[in-house]
Amino acid sequence: MKSLSFVSSNYNKYLEVQSVLSNYGINVEFASISLNEIQSDSIKNIALDKSERAYREILKPLIVEDDGLFIDRLNGFPGQYSSYIFKTIGNLGILKLLEGSAFRNATFKSVFAFNDGKSSTTFVGETKGKISYKITEGGWGYDPIFIPEGLDVTFGVLQMTNKKSFFSHRTKALNRFVDWYNRLI
Amino acid sequence: MKSLSFVSSNYNKYLEVQSVLSNYGINVEFASISLNEIQSDSIKNIALDKSERAYREILKPLIVEDDGLFIDRLNGFPGQYSSYIFKTIGNLGILKLLEGSAFRNATFKSVFAFNDGKSSTTFVGETKGKISYKITEGGWGYDPIFIPEGLDVTFGVLQMTNKKSFFSHRTKALNRFVDWYNRLI
């Protein structure tokens, strides 16, 4: 079996990645490393750059992810800085910014970058939806305020019954990665 | 006269830098370059890293600046991502996040990094104050919502009468730079 590491400082993300990849018989190790990220308008560029830094650290084939929640009414905010903005103003802050607004469209985007020291390849996944009016239970990060299109519950609630992965931007990107990765063998 | 460039994509910042340095007989050129920035909790690290990227571009002695507005009630937000957050949610967003809060303390921080290809040195300036309840005229960026300690008008209003520089975090950092720079000769 090929060896593959997921380099991240976020264990919740690792659990989601492992859960999807194990369905395809791919074993992924958690390499808990906090990497410098560039500031960029493009999460794809952030992921690519991060995959190169990560490879220099561990010198083994790896994947990294960068993701973000892009809210139309807020010009894409929190976007590529979702993690920092979650830690400072959190979901309460997002709901406050959208107070009084019925236009709540948002997109969760995920980019995985695979790097084996020879080249780096990216895989994108997106899930469209809306920002809820209340914070629900379940999940982590922005999960409790994001309702995927066609449903009436948040990622948080879906996570509690192990259904988030069917709708997740992260799963979509990972599925694209798996299609490609399995042809590498 | 020694040659010195200010590398930035922000012409408003250049005008402020030039206005302060010209008082000391230092001539500074504007090098309009947009540089990649790392994501970091520390604006000092961002400025240091940026000064190295800038030197590789122009190969001449230079200064760069990184700055941010740190709001206590919002755990330091918008902080090191002040520029992105201004472009997305703007001053209206900041006021909305602080709606109903009387605790409005904030600090404007500026870090300049000088780089001549041999070494990089940083200079810090800070101005404490409060976030206003309304957006005023004048200035740019967060100037129209920041009231420096001891005054009752915003940086925006002060800028209109050319008084911002007496209270500015940027001026304080530049003064420290000048003290050091003039001894370099």
Contacts between the chains, C-beta under 8 A, distances in Angstrom:
chain1	res1	chain2	res2	distance
A	36	B	38	5.0
A	36	B	39	6.9
A	36	B	40	6.8
A	37	B	38	6.8
A	37	B	39	4.1
A	38	B	36	5.0
A	38	B	37	6.8
A	38	B	38	5.8
A	38	B	39	6.8
A	39	B	36	6.9
A	39	B	37	4.1
A	39	B	38	6.8
A	39	B	39	5.4
A	39	B	81	7.7
A	39	B	84	7.5
A	40	B	36	6.8
A	74	B	88	5.7
A	74	B	89	5.5
A	74	B	93	7.2
A	75	B	87	7.0
A	75	B	88	4.3
A	75	B	89	7.4
A	76	B	88	6.0
A	77	B	85	7.0
A	77	B	88	3.6
A	77	B	89	5.3
A	77	B	93	7.7
A	79	B	84	7.6
A	79	B	88	7.1
A	80	B	84	7.7
A	81	B	39	7.7
A	81	B	81	4.9
A	81	B	84	6.0
A	81	B	85	7.6
A	84	B	39	7.4
A	84	B	79	7.7
A	84	B	80	7.7
A	84	B	81	6.0
A	85	B	77	7.0
A	85	B	81	7.6
A	85	B	85	7.8
A	87	B	75	7.1
A	88	B	74	5.7
A	88	B	75	4.3
A	88	B	76	6.0
A	88	B	77	3.7
A	88	B	79	7.1
A	89	B	74	5.5
A	89	B	75	7.4
A	89	B	77	5.3
A	89	B	97	6.1
A	93	B	74	7.2
A	93	B	77	7.6
A	93	B	97	5.6
A	96	B	96	6.0
A	96	B	97	5.7
A	96	B	99	7.1
A	97	B	89	6.1
A	97	B	93	5.6
A	97	B	96	5.7
A	97	B	97	6.6
A	99	B	96	7.1
